[in-house]
Amino acid sequence: MKFTGLHQSDDRTFPEITYVRGASVELVPVLHGTRLRVQTVVIAEHKWGFSPNQIAAEYDVSEAQVNDFFAFYAAHSQEIDASIAAEQIIEAANV
């Protein structure tokens, strides 16, 4: 399923990244046309130690798209880190 359309919160510096409503009704940055979240890619690198090549293979995206994820993360790290932390709190509460 493809998702299209720009949201007011989109950062036009990163045309490959757009925001969609997540399960919590919160806007979540994803690769345009997919539901692959920026935070998923960040976790794959930071927590699981995946290389950009491994991330590209695991999520069926190009290495250029992986680089777009990391460029977006560099510009929006506080937002992404806060989302990751909030999700970890929710996961811990449900264990």
C-alpha positions as CSV (number, residue, x, y, z in Angstrom):
1,M,0.0,0.0,0.0
2,K,1.4,3.4,-1.0
3,F,0.8,6.5,1.0
4,T,1.1,9.9,-0.6
5,G,0.5,13.6,0.2
6,L,2.4,16.2,2.1
7,H,1.6,17.3,5.6
8,Q,2.1,20.8,6.9
9,S,4.9,19.4,9.1
10,D,6.9,18.0,6.2
11,D,10.4,19.4,5.9
12,R,10.9,20.3,2.3
13,T,14.6,19.9,2.7
14,F,14.0,16.2,2.8
15,P,11.5,15.4,0.0
16,E,11.9,11.6,0.5
17,I,10.6,11.9,4.1
18,T,7.0,12.7,4.9
19,Y,4.8,12.5,8.0
20,V,1.9,10.1,8.4
21,R,-0.4,9.5,11.4
22,G,0.9,6.6,13.5
23,A,-1.0,4.2,15.7
24,S,-1.0,6.7,18.5
25,V,-2.5,9.4,16.1
26,E,0.8,11.2,16.4
27,L,2.6,12.3,13.2
28,V,5.5,10.0,12.4
29,P,8.2,10.6,9.8
30,V,8.4,7.9,7.2
31,L,10.0,7.2,3.8
32,H,7.6,8.8,1.3
33,G,5.4,6.1,-0.3
34,T,6.0,3.6,2.6
35,R,5.3,3.2,6.3
36,L,9.0,2.7,7.1
37,R,9.6,5.0,10.0
38,V,12.8,7.1,10.4
39,Q,13.0,5.9,14.0
40,T,13.0,2.2,12.9
41,V,16.1,2.9,10.7
42,V,17.8,4.8,13.6
43,I,17.1,1.9,16.0
44,A,18.5,-0.5,13.4
45,E,21.7,1.4,13.3
46,H,22.1,2.5,16.9
47,K,20.7,-0.4,18.9
48,W,21.2,-3.4,16.5
49,G,24.5,-2.2,14.9
50,F,23.2,-2.5,11.3
51,S,25.3,-0.9,8.6
52,P,23.7,1.2,5.9
53,N,24.0,-1.7,3.5
54,Q,22.3,-4.1,6.0
55,I,19.5,-1.6,6.6
56,A,19.0,-1.2,2.9
57,A,18.8,-5.0,2.4
58,E,16.6,-5.6,5.5
59,Y,14.0,-2.9,4.6
60,D,14.2,-3.2,0.8
61,V,15.3,0.4,0.3
62,S,18.3,1.9,-1.5
63,E,21.5,3.0,0.4
64,A,20.7,6.5,-0.9
65,Q,17.3,6.3,0.9
66,V,19.1,5.1,4.1
67,N,21.3,8.2,3.8
68,D,18.2,10.3,3.5
69,F,16.9,8.8,6.8
70,F,20.2,9.6,8.5
71,A,20.3,13.2,7.1
72,F,16.7,13.7,8.3
73,Y,17.7,12.3,11.7
74,A,20.6,14.6,12.0
75,A,18.3,17.6,11.4
76,H,15.5,16.2,13.7
77,S,17.3,14.1,16.3
78,Q,15.5,15.6,19.3
79,E,12.1,14.8,17.8
80,I,13.1,11.3,16.8
81,D,14.9,10.5,20.0
82,A,11.8,11.7,22.0
83,S,9.6,9.4,19.9
84,I,12.0,6.5,20.5
85,A,12.0,7.2,24.3
86,A,8.2,7.5,24.5
87,E,7.8,4.2,22.6
88,Q,10.3,2.4,24.9
89,I,8.3,3.7,28.0
90,I,5.1,2.3,26.5
91,E,6.7,-1.0,25.7
92,A,8.2,-1.3,29.2
93,A,4.8,-0.6,30.7
94,N,3.2,-3.4,28.6
95,V,5.8,-6.1,29.6
